[in-house]
Amino acid sequence: MLPPELPPLPALTRAEGELIDRYLEVVDLLGRINPARGDSTYSGLRAAQALVGKSAELRDALTLMHQRGESELHQETLTRALRVLDGERRARLVTVPPPPPS
């Protein structure tokens, strides 16, 4: 049996697509660095080193949007794109996990 089909991504400009992709890459790296969820310093170190480049790429995506006159973020559309790309689960890895049940 095939897995359920994901909803389609909303229509995004190329710059918005870059913004979403770079943002999620940064979130993924922050999740790997999170000391409450990580399991080794080496993994966290590698993620922190990669974060420098990925955050520069995120900055460049936002700069490009601004230079093209895309001065507003269309939150509803970008939120839908983040949800389709599993952004909620990925962002949860950046937070402190809930305490274990007592």
Order of alpha helices (4+ residues) and beta strands (2+ residues): alpha-alpha-alpha-alpha
